[in-house]
Amino acid sequence: MAKDLHPAFFGYGSLVNRATHDYAPGEAVTLTGWRRVWRHTRLRDWPYLSAERAEAEIDGLIAAVPDDNWALLDQREAAYRRHPVAHDHVTAAPLWAHRIEIYAVDDVHGVAANHHPILLSYLDTVVQGFLREFGEAAVARFFNTTANWTSLLDDRASPHYPRHQKTSAAERRLVDHHIDALGLKRRKV
């Protein structure tokens, strides 16, 4: 493989937030043929953000796989399985990305939707990434195009999400605005 070509992943959740990793190069793009969903699993009490094939499009980040070796990234995304993405489904696919894959929760881990809440610290981290990469309009698209919303566990004071990021008051207000617009209930830790 040429030195300037890399395998790449399409991140659509916490991987959009560059503060949660140092995978480079990376570019903000839009992917067609997929949508974002919240998926419940037997692996933990809160849902994962996942993706599934659909007549839709989602914003995200294409980034190079660390050292061109999937092992470290696969470890981070252990609940997920990789799926190939066709270059023509990515707006302005970077020339350095010779192979693109997307992670989706592996069906062997999935369970029917339950009443377990989404971690607010996880959601804050994801939204912070979208705000930095795409701006407020993409944050609104994120909330409007993501399926299977459920209640939220307000863990901001003591985050449960291992890669949580410190967020500003303005970022938290933006998340809260969209939570309220969707009518999502919150409960404290």
C-alpha positions as CSV (number, residue, x, y, z in Angstrom):
1,M,0.0,0.0,0.0
2,A,1.3,3.5,-0.9
3,K,2.5,5.5,2.1
4,D,-0.2,8.1,1.6
5,L,-3.2,5.7,1.4
6,H,-4.9,4.4,4.6
7,P,-7.8,2.2,5.6
8,A,-10.4,4.5,7.1
9,F,-13.5,4.4,9.3
10,F,-16.7,6.5,9.2
11,G,-17.5,7.7,12.7
12,Y,-21.0,9.0,13.3
13,G,-21.1,9.2,17.1
14,S,-18.4,9.8,19.7
15,L,-15.8,9.2,16.9
16,V,-16.9,12.5,15.4
17,N,-15.4,14.2,18.5
18,R,-11.7,14.4,17.8
19,A,-11.0,15.0,21.5
20,T,-11.9,11.3,22.1
21,H,-9.1,10.1,19.8
22,D,-6.0,11.1,17.8
23,Y,-6.8,9.3,14.6
24,A,-5.5,11.4,11.6
25,P,-6.0,12.4,8.9
26,G,-9.7,13.0,9.3
27,E,-12.4,14.8,7.3
28,A,-16.0,15.7,7.9
29,V,-18.3,14.1,5.3
30,T,-21.8,12.9,4.7
31,L,-22.7,9.2,4.2
32,T,-25.7,8.0,2.2
33,G,-27.5,4.7,2.6
34,W,-27.2,4.6,6.4
35,R,-29.0,6.1,9.5
36,R,-28.1,6.5,13.1
37,V,-30.1,4.6,15.8
38,W,-29.9,3.9,19.5
39,R,-29.4,0.2,20.1
40,H,-29.9,-1.7,23.3
41,T,-27.6,-4.6,24.0
42,R,-26.9,-7.2,26.6
43,L,-23.5,-5.7,27.1
44,R,-24.4,-2.7,29.3
45,D,-27.4,-1.0,30.8
46,W,-27.4,2.0,28.4
47,P,-27.9,2.0,24.7
48,Y,-25.1,2.4,22.1
49,L,-25.3,4.8,19.2
50,S,-25.3,2.6,16.1
51,A,-25.9,2.7,12.4
52,E,-28.1,0.7,10.1
53,R,-28.6,0.6,6.3
54,A,-31.5,2.8,5.3
55,E,-32.6,5.3,2.7
56,A,-31.1,8.2,4.6
57,E,-27.9,10.1,5.1
58,I,-25.8,11.0,8.1
59,D,-23.0,13.4,8.8
60,G,-19.8,12.0,10.3
61,L,-16.0,11.9,10.3
62,I,-13.8,9.8,8.1
63,A,-10.5,9.2,9.8
64,A,-7.5,7.0,9.1
65,V,-7.2,3.7,11.0
66,P,-4.4,4.1,13.6
67,D,-1.2,2.8,12.1
68,D,-3.3,1.1,9.3
69,N,-4.1,-1.6,11.9
70,W,-7.7,-2.2,12.8
71,A,-6.9,-4.0,16.1
72,L,-6.8,-0.9,18.4
73,L,-9.9,0.6,16.9
74,D,-11.7,-2.8,17.0
75,Q,-10.9,-3.0,20.7
76,R,-12.4,0.5,21.3
77,E,-15.5,-0.5,19.3
78,A,-15.8,-4.1,20.7
79,A,-19.6,-4.2,20.7
80,Y,-19.6,-3.3,17.0
81,R,-19.0,-5.2,13.7
82,R,-17.4,-3.5,10.7
83,H,-19.2,-3.1,7.4
84,P,-17.6,-1.9,4.1
85,V,-18.8,1.5,2.7
86,A,-18.7,2.3,-1.0
87,H,-16.7,5.4,-1.8
88,D,-19.6,6.7,-3.9
89,H,-21.8,6.8,-0.8
90,V,-19.5,9.3,0.8
91,T,-19.6,13.0,-0.2
92,A,-16.1,14.0,-1.2
93,A,-14.4,10.8,0.0
94,P,-10.8,11.7,0.8
95,L,-8.3,10.4,-1.7
96,W,-6.1,8.9,1.1
97,A,-8.9,6.6,2.2
98,H,-8.4,3.4,0.1
99,R,-11.0,1.4,2.1
100,I,-13.8,2.8,4.3
101,E,-15.7,0.8,6.9
102,I,-18.4,1.7,9.4
103,Y,-19.1,0.2,12.8
104,A,-22.6,-1.0,13.7
105,V,-23.6,-2.8,16.8
106,D,-23.2,-6.5,16.2
107,D,-26.6,-8.3,16.1
108,V,-25.4,-11.0,18.5
109,H,-25.3,-8.4,21.2
110,G,-28.6,-6.7,20.4
111,V,-31.8,-7.0,22.5
112,A,-35.2,-5.5,22.1
113,A,-35.6,-1.8,23.1
114,N,-36.0,-1.5,26.8
115,H,-36.3,1.3,29.3
116,H,-32.6,1.8,29.9
117,P,-31.7,5.4,29.4
118,I,-29.1,7.0,27.2
119,L,-26.2,8.5,29.1
120,L,-26.2,12.3,28.9
121,S,-22.4,12.4,29.2
122,Y,-22.2,10.2,26.1
123,L,-24.7,12.4,24.2
124,D,-22.9,15.6,25.3
125,T,-19.6,14.2,23.9
126,V,-21.2,13.2,20.6
127,V,-23.0,16.6,20.2
128,Q,-19.8,18.5,21.0
129,G,-18.1,16.7,18.1
130,F,-20.9,17.5,15.7
131,L,-20.9,21.1,16.8
132,R,-17.2,21.5,16.3
133,E,-17.1,19.6,12.9
134,F,-20.4,20.8,11.3
135,G,-22.0,23.6,13.4
136,E,-25.4,24.0,14.9
137,A,-27.4,22.9,11.8
138,A,-25.7,19.5,11.9
139,V,-26.6,19.2,15.6
140,A,-30.2,19.7,14.8
141,R,-29.9,17.1,12.0
142,F,-28.3,14.7,14.4
143,F,-31.3,14.9,16.8
144,N,-33.9,14.9,14.0
145,T,-32.5,12.0,12.0
146,T,-31.4,9.6,14.8
147,A,-33.9,6.9,15.6
148,N,-35.0,5.1,18.8
149,W,-34.6,7.9,21.3
150,T,-35.4,6.9,24.9
151,S,-35.1,8.6,28.2
152,L,-31.8,10.0,29.5
153,L,-29.7,9.4,32.6
154,D,-28.3,12.8,33.7
155,D,-24.8,11.7,34.7
156,R,-23.2,15.1,33.9
157,A,-22.1,15.6,37.6
158,S,-20.5,12.1,37.7
159,P,-20.1,10.9,34.1
160,H,-20.4,7.2,33.4
161,Y,-19.2,7.4,29.8
162,P,-15.5,6.6,29.8
163,R,-14.6,9.0,27.0
164,H,-16.7,11.9,28.3
165,Q,-15.5,15.4,27.5
166,K,-15.8,18.6,29.5
167,T,-18.5,20.7,27.8
168,S,-19.2,24.4,28.0
169,A,-22.4,25.9,29.4
170,A,-23.4,26.8,25.8
171,E,-22.9,23.3,24.6
172,R,-25.0,21.9,27.4
173,R,-27.8,24.4,26.7
174,L,-27.8,23.3,23.1
175,V,-28.1,19.6,24.0
176,D,-30.8,20.5,26.6
177,H,-32.7,22.5,24.0
178,H,-32.9,19.5,21.6
179,I,-33.7,17.1,24.4
180,D,-36.6,19.3,25.4
181,A,-37.7,19.7,21.8
182,L,-37.9,15.9,21.5
183,G,-39.8,15.7,24.8
184,L,-37.2,13.2,26.3
185,K,-37.4,12.5,30.0
186,R,-34.4,12.8,32.3
187,R,-33.6,11.2,35.5
188,K,-30.7,11.9,37.8
189,V,-28.0,9.4,38.7
